[in-house]
C-alpha cells in the first residue's frame, strides 16, 4: 500500500510534466525543428518593420518585406508564411544558430488588389502586423483615391477620340476616356507624360465610389506621324494614340492602329495599315476579317504584321484560337504572321501544328470596322522552324 500511494503522485507529476512539455511545443514550434515565439504574442507584433511601398495593381518587389522580432528557444531551421490577403502574402525561411532575441525577415509576393490597411498573421498563433496599400491613382494631385482599370498595363477599353495630325494643334475634340475604380471620393488632377509634342490632362471631383470614367483632353501639337504611348501619372495604365501624317496617312485613318510587343519590344504597324471584311462568294467558305500594316517606328521598314480571324457565319465578338491542320475549312479560328522582310514572306506565324497557342479576341466588329486584342506564340516558318517568339499586349482598331 505504501508503494502504491507513493507511485500515484509520481505518476501524476510525470503526466503533468509531459502535458506541459507538449503544450509548449505546440505553442512555439513553427516549421521544421526550431522553436520560437513572436514578440507581441498573438497581439500586434512588437517592433515590426514593414519596408517598401505597396500600391494597388502594382506587383511587389524584393524591397517589399517585413522584419519581425522573435525569441528563439531551440536552434534549427524555420519556415514562416502568412495567408494571402488582398493578393499579398509574406514568407521567409532560414536557420537559427543561437537562442534568445533575434529577427526574421519575411518577403512579400503577389500584387495588391485594392488600397486599404490589411493585417497579416505569420502562422496561425503568431502576432499581427499591418500593411498599407496605396491607391494606384496615377494622378498628379487631388484628394480622391482611385485606380485605373488595367493597372499598370494597357488601359482597359480606353477610347481615344478626335483626329491627331502631325503639325496640327490639338483641340477640345482630342480626348481619351479612361475607366477607373474610385475608392475614396474627392478631387482629382490627372496628367500624362508628354510624347511627340502632346499630353493629356483633366481635373474634377468624384462624388461617389465605384466604377467610373474620366475624360482627359489633349494639348499641344504632334510633331510627327506614328503611334505614341501615354501614361496618366506615374502609376497609371497605358493607352496609345495614332498620329496621322499631314496628308491623312499612312497610319490607316483616324484613330486606327495595329501594335504589339514581340519578345517584350513594342512595335507599331501603322504604315500602309489596311483592313478587310470578306464575305464568302459561296457556301463552304468562311467569312473573315483581316488587318495588315508595316512597322511604323522606323521609316522605310519592310517588317510587316498581319492578323486575321475567320468564322463560318458573319464574324462575331469573342475568342478566336489559332487554326491548325486539324481545323475544318469553315471552323472559327485566327491566323497571325510576322514578316521580318516584308509580305508575302511570313517566316513567323501562329502554328498550324500546335493548337491553342495564339488567341485573337474581337471586342467589336461590323462590316465597317473592328477592334480587338491578340497574344500568343509565333513560330519560325509557321511551326516548321525551331525558333519561337512571344507576342503580348497586341491590339488593333481598323476601318474596313
C-alpha positions, 0 to 999 in steps of 0.5 A: 500500500505504501508503494502504491500511494507513493507511485500515484503522485509520481505518476501524476507529476510525470503526466503533468510534466509531459502535458506541459512539455507538449503544450509548449511545443505546440505553442512555439514550434513553427516549421521544421525543428526550431522553436520560437515565439513572436514578440507581441504574442498573438497581439500586434507584433512588437517592433515590426518593420514593414519596408517598401511601398505597396500600391494597388495593381502594382506587383511587389518587389524584393524591397517589399518585406517585413522584419519581425522580432522573435525569441528563439528557444531551440536552434534549427531551421524555420519556415514562416508564411502568412495567408494571402490577403488582398493578393499579398502574402509574406514568407521567409525561411532560414536557420537559427544558430543561437537562442534568445532575441533575434529577427526574421525577415519575411518577403512579400509576393503577389500584387495588391488588389485594392488600397486599404490597411490589411493585417497579416498573421505569420502562422496561425498563433503568431502576432499581427502586423499591418500593411498599407496599400496605396491607391494606384491613382496615377494622378498628379494631385487631388484628394480622391483615391482611385485606380485605373482599370488595367493597372499598370498595363494597357488601359482597359477599353480606353477610347481615344477620340478626335483626329491627331495630325502631325503639325496640327494643334490639338483641340477640345475634340482630342480626348481619351476616356479612361475607366477607373475604380474610385475608392475614396471620393474627392478631387482629382488632377490627372496628367500624362507624360508628354510624347511627340509634342502632346499630353493629356490632362483633366481635373474634377471631383468624384462624388461617389465610389465605384466604377467610373470614367474620366475624360482627359483632353489633349494639348499641344501639337504632334510633331510627327506621324506614328503611334505614341504611348501615354501614361496618366501619372506615374502609376497609371495604365497605358493607352496609345494614340495614332498620329496621322501624317499631314496628308491623312496617312499612312497610319490607316485613318483616324484613330486606327492602329495595329501594335504589339510587343514581340519578345517584350519590344513594342512595335507599331504597324501603322504604315500602309495599315489596311483592313478587310471584311470578306464575305464568302462568294459561296457556301463552304467558305468562311467569312473573315476579317483581316488587318495588315500594316508595316512597322511604323517606328522606323521609316522605310521598314519592310517588317510587316504584321498581319492578323486575321480571324475567320468564322463560318457565319458573319464574324462575331465578338469573342475568342478566336484560337489559332487554326491548325491542320486539324481545323475544318475549312469553315471552323472559327479560328485566327491566323497571325504572321510576322514578316521580318522582310516584308509580305508575302514572306511570313517566316513567323506565324501562329502554328498550324501544328500546335493548337491553342497557342495564339488567341485573337479576341474581337471586342467589336466588329461590323462590316465597317470596322473592328477592334480587338486584342491578340497574344500568343506564340509565333513560330519560325516558318509557321511551326516548321522552324525551331525558333519561337517568339512571344507576342503580348499586349497586341491590339488593333482598331481598323476601318474596313 
